[in-house]
């Protein structure tokens, strides 16, 4: 009977830790949406929240946005009215790109330089020596 309770407690501990990690990750992730007018990626006026996206953010492009600096996102969704251009001097780094599509209309990307889409790796704790 003791072994059963130890297994149950271990299982509940693992579930609790997994839940807390998912909750922490979702608190760090924000959704940042471009205005319908769009603009330069590095201009706060391009974004509804006036906040330039970072590596942990889910970005939604609803207007014409020009990547005019090194740009980062976790997930990038180009809406059906969205148009993303990457300038010749700059790049976009993210983990996933989605082109929204509806009624034959789809979001667009014009790439003049680098789009780097990498697999998202789980965060690891760094031990201090």
C-alpha positions as CSV (number, residue, x, y, z in Angstrom):
1,X,0.0,0.0,0.0
2,X,2.9,2.4,0.8
3,X,4.3,1.9,-2.7
4,X,1.0,2.8,-4.2
5,X,0.9,6.1,-2.3
6,X,4.5,6.9,-3.2
7,X,3.7,6.4,-6.9
8,X,0.6,8.5,-6.6
9,X,2.6,11.3,-4.8
10,X,5.3,11.2,-7.4
11,X,2.8,11.4,-10.3
12,X,1.0,14.3,-8.7
13,X,4.3,16.1,-8.1
14,X,5.3,15.6,-11.8
15,X,1.9,16.9,-12.9
16,X,2.1,19.9,-10.7
17,X,5.6,20.8,-11.9
18,X,4.5,20.4,-15.6
19,X,1.5,22.6,-15.0
20,X,3.6,25.3,-13.3
21,X,6.1,25.3,-16.2
22,X,3.3,25.7,-18.8
23,X,1.7,28.5,-16.7
24,X,5.1,30.3,-16.4
25,X,5.7,30.0,-20.2
26,X,2.2,31.3,-21.0
27,X,2.8,34.3,-18.7
28,X,6.0,35.2,-20.6
29,X,4.3,35.0,-24.0
30,X,2.5,38.1,-25.3
31,X,0.4,38.6,-28.4
32,X,1.6,41.7,-30.3
33,X,-0.5,42.8,-33.3
34,X,0.4,45.3,-36.0
35,X,-2.0,48.2,-36.8
36,X,-3.9,48.0,-40.1
37,X,-1.7,50.8,-41.4
38,X,1.5,48.8,-40.5
39,X,4.9,50.5,-40.7
40,X,8.5,49.7,-39.7
41,X,9.0,46.7,-37.4
42,X,11.2,48.8,-35.0
43,X,8.7,51.6,-34.7
44,X,6.4,51.4,-31.7
45,X,3.7,53.1,-33.8
46,X,3.5,50.0,-36.0
47,X,2.1,48.0,-33.1
48,X,-1.3,48.3,-31.4
49,X,0.3,48.0,-28.0
50,X,3.2,50.4,-28.9
51,X,5.6,47.6,-28.0
52,X,8.2,46.2,-30.4
53,X,8.0,42.4,-30.5
54,X,10.6,40.2,-28.8
55,X,11.8,36.6,-29.0
56,X,9.0,35.3,-26.7
57,X,6.1,37.2,-28.4
58,X,3.4,35.9,-30.8
59,X,3.2,38.4,-33.6
60,X,0.2,39.1,-35.8
61,X,0.7,41.2,-39.0
62,X,-2.5,42.9,-40.1
63,X,-1.0,45.6,-42.3
64,X,2.1,46.2,-44.4
65,X,5.1,45.8,-42.1
66,X,8.7,46.3,-43.1
67,X,11.4,44.5,-41.1
68,X,13.9,47.4,-40.9
69,X,16.1,46.0,-38.1
70,X,16.9,42.5,-36.7
71,X,13.4,41.2,-35.8
72,X,12.4,38.5,-33.5
73,X,9.2,36.6,-32.6
74,X,8.2,33.2,-31.2
75,X,5.3,32.7,-33.7
76,X,4.5,35.0,-36.6
77,X,1.1,35.0,-38.2
78,X,0.6,37.1,-41.4
79,X,-3.1,37.8,-41.6
80,X,-5.0,37.8,-44.9
81,X,-4.6,41.6,-45.1
82,X,-1.0,41.4,-43.9
83,X,2.1,41.9,-45.9
84,X,5.5,41.4,-44.4
85,X,8.7,42.6,-46.2
86,X,12.2,41.9,-45.0
87,X,14.7,44.6,-46.1
88,X,18.0,43.8,-47.8
89,X,20.0,44.6,-44.7
90,X,17.9,43.0,-42.0
91,X,16.5,39.6,-40.9
92,X,13.7,37.9,-39.1
93,X,14.2,35.1,-36.5
94,X,11.3,33.1,-35.2
95,X,10.1,29.6,-34.4
96,X,7.0,29.4,-36.7
97,X,5.5,31.3,-39.6
98,X,1.8,31.0,-40.4
99,X,0.2,32.6,-43.5
100,X,-3.5,33.1,-42.8
101,X,-5.8,32.1,-45.6
102,X,-9.5,32.7,-46.2
103,X,-11.7,32.7,-49.3
104,X,-8.6,32.3,-51.6
105,X,-6.9,35.4,-50.0
106,X,-3.7,34.8,-48.0
107,X,-1.1,36.8,-46.0
108,X,2.1,37.6,-48.0
109,X,5.8,37.7,-47.3
110,X,8.4,39.4,-49.5
111,X,11.9,38.3,-48.4
112,X,14.9,40.3,-49.6
113,X,17.3,38.9,-47.1
114,X,17.1,36.3,-44.3
115,X,14.2,34.5,-42.5
116,X,15.5,32.1,-39.9
117,X,12.9,29.7,-38.6
118,X,14.4,27.5,-35.8
119,X,12.9,24.7,-33.7
120,X,11.9,26.0,-30.3
121,X,14.1,24.3,-27.7
122,X,12.9,24.0,-24.1
123,X,14.6,26.4,-21.7
124,X,17.2,24.8,-19.5
125,X,18.5,26.0,-16.2
126,X,22.1,27.1,-16.2
127,X,24.2,25.8,-13.3
128,X,26.6,28.2,-11.6
129,X,30.1,26.9,-11.1
